Amino acid sequence: MHSPPRFDQAFLASGQAAAKPGWFGKLLAALLSLGLLALAVVFSLAALIVVAVGGLALRGWLRWKTRSLRPATAAPQSTGPQVIEGEFQRHPDRESPQ
């Protein structure tokens, strides 16, 4: 029965074991990882800034378009109780059954 190749030999044509990385390789991998992490943070902050500026622009545009509606929707300033005057009529054919 044929055994599957080891992972470290899977990509080698000669079948020899791959050399383990030394301190320089580990240092280079760590620096590249930190660089990619910093680049990802920069791009995510740039995307956040674009979304925030777009949201503020949309809010300003909506406030500008609705500026004439704001005074009409403001509550009236009254100091006393509000009284609504009117009349009513009772129709005998519309009375509720008792």
Backbone bond lengths (Angstrom), bond angles and torsions (degrees), N, CA, C in turn:
res aa  C-N    CA-C-N  psi(-1)  N-CA   C-N-CA  omega(-1)  CA-C   N-CA-C  phi
1 M - - - 1.439 - - 1.525 108.47 -
2 H 1.306 115.33 142.29 1.466 120.90 -176.54 1.522 109.61 -91.82
3 S 1.321 116.44 130.04 1.467 120.25 178.68 1.526 108.90 -90.57
4 P 1.340 117.08 145.66 1.472 119.94 -179.35 1.533 110.15 -68.86
5 P 1.324 116.72 150.81 1.474 118.97 -179.51 1.525 111.00 -69.20
6 R 1.297 115.78 153.09 1.456 120.54 176.82 1.517 109.69 -70.08
7 F 1.324 116.56 155.21 1.465 120.96 -175.97 1.525 111.47 -62.78
8 D 1.317 118.13 -40.79 1.463 119.84 -178.17 1.514 112.24 -71.56
9 Q 1.309 119.26 -16.21 1.455 122.08 178.55 1.524 111.85 -101.86
10 A 1.302 118.12 -3.09 1.460 120.97 -174.05 1.517 111.91 -66.76
11 F 1.315 118.37 -30.78 1.460 120.87 -175.29 1.521 112.87 -104.01
12 L 1.302 118.75 5.08 1.461 122.47 178.98 1.525 109.62 -99.23
13 A 1.333 116.14 134.09 1.466 120.40 -179.70 1.526 111.27 -76.78
14 S 1.322 116.63 -32.54 1.459 119.54 -175.67 1.526 112.80 -84.36
15 G 1.324 117.45 -14.58 1.454 120.09 179.82 1.522 113.33 84.38
16 Q 1.328 118.94 4.62 1.464 121.32 178.69 1.527 108.99 -81.34
17 A 1.300 115.80 150.95 1.462 121.48 179.22 1.527 109.67 -67.86
18 A 1.340 115.95 142.17 1.460 121.46 178.93 1.516 109.41 -73.75
19 A 1.325 115.35 145.05 1.464 120.23 179.03 1.520 109.06 -74.51
20 K 1.307 117.01 140.20 1.456 121.29 177.73 1.524 108.72 -73.98
21 P 1.349 116.79 144.00 1.462 118.71 -178.68 1.531 110.86 -67.72
22 G 1.310 114.89 143.19 1.466 120.88 177.95 1.513 110.31 -87.38
23 W 1.310 116.15 -167.22 1.454 120.73 -178.04 1.526 111.58 -66.23
24 F 1.344 116.76 -33.61 1.460 119.84 179.34 1.533 110.45 -67.96
25 G 1.300 117.78 -40.66 1.461 121.66 178.28 1.519 111.81 -65.38
26 K 1.327 115.65 -39.75 1.466 119.48 178.11 1.529 110.97 -66.63
27 L 1.345 115.86 -40.81 1.456 120.68 178.54 1.530 110.50 -64.22
28 L 1.319 116.14 -43.32 1.454 120.36 178.71 1.533 111.26 -63.90
29 A 1.317 116.94 -41.27 1.467 120.48 178.06 1.528 110.77 -64.56
30 A 1.326 117.92 -40.23 1.459 121.16 179.03 1.533 110.85 -66.00
31 L 1.327 117.13 -42.40 1.464 120.18 179.46 1.526 111.49 -66.36
32 L 1.324 116.88 -40.23 1.459 119.92 177.20 1.529 111.06 -65.70
33 S 1.313 116.53 -38.56 1.468 119.82 177.97 1.521 111.27 -64.40
34 L 1.317 116.67 -44.11 1.467 119.85 178.10 1.523 111.34 -65.23
35 G 1.322 116.68 -37.91 1.463 120.28 177.73 1.517 111.99 -63.99
36 L 1.323 116.86 -43.58 1.462 120.09 177.87 1.529 111.44 -66.33
37 L 1.326 116.66 -37.19 1.463 119.90 176.88 1.531 110.89 -64.08
38 A 1.316 117.01 -43.16 1.467 120.64 178.46 1.522 110.88 -64.28
39 L 1.323 117.02 -39.70 1.459 121.09 177.98 1.527 111.15 -64.60
40 A 1.313 117.16 -39.40 1.473 120.75 177.75 1.525 110.76 -65.30
41 V 1.328 117.85 -39.86 1.464 121.12 178.16 1.524 110.62 -64.46
42 V 1.338 116.79 -41.56 1.468 120.56 179.77 1.526 110.30 -62.69
43 F 1.331 117.30 -45.77 1.460 119.62 -179.58 1.524 111.94 -67.89
44 S 1.317 118.17 -35.89 1.467 119.16 178.32 1.528 110.79 -68.66
45 L 1.320 117.66 -37.51 1.467 119.60 176.37 1.521 111.14 -67.27
46 A 1.324 116.67 -38.16 1.470 119.47 177.52 1.529 110.13 -63.24
47 A 1.326 117.25 -41.76 1.470 120.29 178.34 1.525 110.29 -64.85
48 L 1.318 117.69 -40.57 1.464 121.14 177.92 1.524 111.45 -62.55
49 I 1.308 117.14 -40.23 1.467 120.97 178.88 1.521 110.51 -65.55
50 V 1.323 117.23 -41.56 1.466 120.58 179.10 1.532 110.40 -62.33
51 V 1.323 116.96 -43.79 1.471 120.70 179.58 1.536 110.46 -65.85
52 A 1.326 117.66 -41.20 1.466 120.83 -179.79 1.526 111.38 -65.34
53 V 1.318 117.56 -43.50 1.467 120.78 179.08 1.520 110.02 -65.66
54 G 1.315 117.44 -40.26 1.467 120.71 176.88 1.522 111.86 -62.49
55 G 1.327 116.89 -41.48 1.460 120.74 178.05 1.517 112.28 -65.17
56 L 1.314 116.44 -41.03 1.475 119.55 177.63 1.521 111.20 -66.62
57 A 1.325 116.85 -38.13 1.468 119.86 177.93 1.529 110.31 -65.25
58 L 1.324 117.39 -41.53 1.461 120.69 177.78 1.530 111.35 -64.05
59 R 1.327 116.63 -41.38 1.467 120.28 178.74 1.529 110.80 -64.01
60 G 1.330 117.14 -42.55 1.464 120.31 177.86 1.513 112.19 -64.04
61 W 1.339 116.93 -40.19 1.466 120.55 178.73 1.531 110.70 -64.90
62 L 1.347 117.29 -42.82 1.463 120.03 179.02 1.522 112.00 -65.49
63 R 1.334 116.78 -39.60 1.469 118.85 178.04 1.524 110.63 -66.53
64 W 1.332 117.72 -35.51 1.455 120.78 179.20 1.530 110.22 -67.92
65 K 1.339 116.65 -40.91 1.457 119.91 -178.53 1.529 112.33 -71.69
66 T 1.318 119.17 -27.37 1.459 122.09 -177.50 1.528 112.64 -104.05
67 R 1.312 117.34 16.86 1.475 119.17 -176.21 1.523 112.06 -66.99
68 S 1.337 118.55 -29.38 1.461 119.84 179.89 1.532 111.46 -78.44
69 L 1.307 118.81 -17.59 1.463 121.35 -179.66 1.526 112.73 -84.70
70 R 1.309 117.45 -22.89 1.464 120.25 -174.77 1.524 114.07 -62.94
71 P 1.324 120.91 -45.46 1.471 118.45 178.29 1.527 112.65 -64.52
72 A 1.331 117.80 -32.06 1.461 120.19 -179.16 1.524 111.91 -71.14
73 T 1.296 117.93 -27.50 1.464 120.46 -179.17 1.516 113.09 -92.01
74 A 1.317 117.21 -4.83 1.466 119.45 179.53 1.527 109.44 -68.55
75 A 1.320 116.96 143.79 1.466 121.84 -179.56 1.521 109.38 -70.52
76 P 1.321 117.37 139.53 1.471 119.17 178.49 1.533 110.01 -66.70
77 Q 1.302 115.24 142.59 1.457 121.41 -179.30 1.522 108.72 -92.59
78 S 1.308 117.01 102.38 1.467 120.70 177.42 1.522 108.41 -123.57
79 T 1.323 114.53 146.32 1.463 118.95 -178.46 1.519 112.20 -95.26
80 G 1.313 117.71 -28.34 1.463 120.96 -177.07 1.519 111.15 -103.17
81 P 1.343 114.88 -178.39 1.464 118.42 177.95 1.527 110.59 -70.37
82 Q 1.305 116.47 148.14 1.449 121.17 -178.67 1.531 108.95 -92.25
83 V 1.334 116.24 124.94 1.459 122.16 -178.07 1.517 108.12 -114.39
84 I 1.326 115.28 126.49 1.461 120.37 175.96 1.520 107.00 -105.03
85 E 1.341 116.44 117.22 1.457 120.72 -178.06 1.523 109.33 -94.60
86 G 1.334 115.72 149.42 1.450 120.32 177.38 1.506 110.70 179.44
87 E 1.310 116.24 175.81 1.456 122.65 179.15 1.508 108.85 -121.47
88 F 1.327 115.47 159.19 1.461 119.39 174.42 1.507 108.63 -138.92
89 Q 1.309 114.88 156.35 1.462 121.27 177.65 1.516 107.56 -128.05
90 R 1.326 115.27 143.85 1.459 120.23 178.28 1.531 107.87 -105.82
91 H 1.321 115.37 123.47 1.468 120.69 178.46 1.515 108.13 -98.62
92 P 1.331 117.89 128.67 1.460 119.24 -178.10 1.532 113.35 -66.87
93 D 1.313 118.46 -29.36 1.456 118.63 -179.73 1.524 113.25 -77.76
94 R 1.293 118.64 -11.57 1.461 121.94 179.92 1.521 113.69 -107.00
95 E 1.326 117.42 9.34 1.464 119.50 -179.54 1.517 109.70 -70.63
96 S 1.292 116.11 147.90 1.460 120.71 178.99 1.521 109.75 -78.15
97 P 1.351 118.62 145.83 1.473 120.12 179.27 1.517 110.62 -67.40
98 Q 1.340 114.69 145.81 1.463 118.89 -177.30 1.492 112.54 -106.21
